[in-house]
Amino acid sequence: MITLKHATGADAHRLTDLYVDFYAEDAIDVPRERVAENVAFMAEDDRAAIWIAERNGEPVGMSSATITFGVEFGWACELEDLYIRPDHRGQGLSRRLLGAAIDWARDREVTQVILVITPEAEAEQGLSAYYRKLGFQESGRVTMYLDV
């Protein structure tokens, strides 16, 4: 049986391995030290939440979300990450982890849940089709960033 729990800072070391695997699969290069530091911070910050899926006490998946405020939407939630180890996919676990994030967002009265799909994840897994089935819509916006 797989259980979900809201992660705390005490789970950071176990979540770090999941994040490293997730980023490797999506060809995202983030130093392990930064992953560990940021996971520990997110797990303890009220504006963020991480859920961990466990089977027999071993982490097999996770999701995370953050809250932001802007003029256009008011309070919004970004689904930051959703990852299931390959050997645990196809069992409905991603829907459970996504549901935990959406419920958390609703409890905070957000008006919109946003997510970003990497080109690698789209090419390998066709994630936009998956999320469309769950009610997400394409925004038509371009996501850009600047390292500062």
C-alpha positions as CSV (number, residue, x, y, z in Angstrom):
1,M,0.0,0.0,0.0
2,I,1.3,3.5,-0.9
3,T,0.7,6.3,1.6
4,L,1.0,10.0,1.1
5,K,2.2,12.4,3.7
6,H,2.9,16.2,3.9
7,A,6.7,16.3,4.1
8,T,8.6,18.2,6.7
9,G,12.3,19.2,7.0
10,A,13.0,15.8,8.5
11,D,12.1,14.2,5.1
12,A,14.5,16.4,3.1
13,H,17.3,13.9,2.9
14,R,14.9,11.2,1.5
15,L,13.3,13.7,-0.9
16,T,16.7,14.8,-2.3
17,D,17.2,11.4,-3.9
18,L,13.8,11.6,-5.6
19,Y,14.5,15.1,-6.9
20,V,17.9,14.2,-8.2
21,D,16.3,11.3,-10.1
22,F,13.5,13.5,-11.4
23,Y,15.9,16.2,-12.6
24,A,18.1,13.6,-14.3
25,E,15.1,12.2,-16.1
26,D,14.1,15.6,-17.4
27,A,17.7,16.6,-18.3
28,I,17.7,19.4,-15.7
29,D,21.1,20.1,-14.2
30,V,20.9,21.1,-10.6
31,P,23.7,20.5,-8.1
32,R,22.7,18.0,-5.4
33,E,23.7,20.4,-2.7
34,R,21.3,23.0,-4.0
35,V,18.5,20.4,-4.3
36,A,19.1,19.4,-0.7
37,E,19.1,23.0,0.6
38,N,16.0,24.0,-1.4
39,V,14.0,20.9,-0.5
40,A,14.7,21.5,3.2
41,F,13.7,25.2,2.9
42,M,10.4,24.3,1.0
43,A,9.5,21.7,3.5
44,E,9.4,24.2,6.2
45,D,8.1,27.4,4.4
46,D,4.4,28.2,4.7
47,R,4.3,29.3,1.1
48,A,5.3,25.9,-0.1
49,A,4.4,22.3,0.4
50,I,5.9,18.9,-0.6
51,W,4.1,15.6,-0.4
52,I,5.9,12.3,-0.3
53,A,4.5,9.0,-1.5
54,E,5.8,6.0,0.4
55,R,5.6,2.2,0.0
56,N,6.8,0.4,3.1
57,G,8.5,3.5,4.3
58,E,10.5,4.0,1.1
59,P,9.8,7.1,-1.0
60,V,8.4,6.3,-4.5
61,G,7.1,9.7,-5.5
62,M,6.6,13.3,-4.6
63,S,4.8,16.5,-5.6
64,S,5.4,20.1,-4.6
65,A,3.7,23.4,-4.9
66,T,4.2,27.0,-4.1
67,I,1.9,30.0,-3.5
68,T,2.4,33.4,-5.2
69,F,0.4,36.5,-5.4
70,G,-0.1,38.8,-8.5
71,V,-2.4,41.4,-9.8
72,E,-3.8,39.3,-12.6
73,F,-4.9,36.2,-10.6
74,G,-4.5,37.2,-6.9
75,W,-3.3,34.1,-5.0
76,A,-2.1,31.4,-7.4
77,C,-0.4,28.1,-7.0
78,E,2.4,26.7,-9.1
79,L,2.7,22.9,-9.2
80,E,6.5,22.9,-9.0
81,D,7.2,19.2,-9.3
82,L,5.5,15.9,-9.7
83,Y,7.6,12.7,-10.0
84,I,6.9,9.0,-9.6
85,R,9.7,6.5,-9.8
86,P,9.4,4.6,-13.1
87,D,8.6,1.2,-11.4
88,H,5.6,2.8,-9.6
89,R,4.0,4.6,-12.6
90,G,0.6,3.6,-14.0
91,Q,-1.0,3.1,-10.6
92,G,-2.8,6.4,-10.2
93,L,-0.2,7.8,-7.9
94,S,0.4,11.0,-9.9
95,R,-3.3,11.8,-9.6
96,R,-3.2,11.3,-5.8
97,L,-0.1,13.5,-5.5
98,L,-1.6,16.2,-7.8
99,G,-4.8,16.1,-5.8
100,A,-2.9,16.7,-2.6
101,A,-1.4,19.8,-4.1
102,I,-4.7,21.1,-5.5
103,D,-6.5,20.5,-2.2
104,W,-3.7,22.4,-0.4
105,A,-4.0,25.3,-2.9
106,R,-7.8,25.4,-2.5
107,D,-7.4,25.6,1.2
108,R,-5.4,28.7,0.6
109,E,-8.1,30.2,-1.7
110,V,-6.0,30.3,-4.8
111,T,-7.7,31.1,-8.1
112,Q,-5.5,29.2,-10.4
113,V,-3.0,26.3,-10.4
114,I,-0.2,26.7,-12.9
115,L,2.4,24.3,-14.1
116,V,5.4,24.2,-16.5
117,I,6.3,21.2,-18.7
118,T,9.9,20.9,-19.9
119,P,10.4,20.0,-23.6
120,E,12.1,16.8,-22.5
121,A,9.1,15.7,-20.4
122,E,6.8,16.6,-23.2
123,A,8.8,14.7,-25.8
124,E,9.3,11.6,-23.6
125,Q,6.0,11.4,-21.8
126,G,3.5,13.7,-23.6
127,L,2.6,15.4,-20.3
128,S,0.5,18.1,-21.8
129,A,-2.1,15.5,-22.9
130,Y,-2.1,14.0,-19.5
131,Y,-2.7,17.4,-17.8
132,R,-5.4,18.3,-20.3
133,K,-7.3,15.2,-19.3
134,L,-7.2,16.5,-15.8
135,G,-8.7,19.9,-16.8
136,F,-5.6,22.0,-17.3
137,Q,-5.5,24.3,-20.3
138,E,-2.6,25.6,-22.3
139,S,-2.0,29.2,-21.6
140,G,-0.3,30.2,-24.9
141,R,2.3,32.0,-22.9
142,V,6.0,31.7,-23.2
143,T,8.0,30.9,-20.1
144,M,11.3,32.6,-19.8
145,Y,13.8,33.2,-17.1
146,L,16.9,35.2,-16.2
147,D,19.6,34.0,-13.9
148,V,20.5,36.8,-11.4
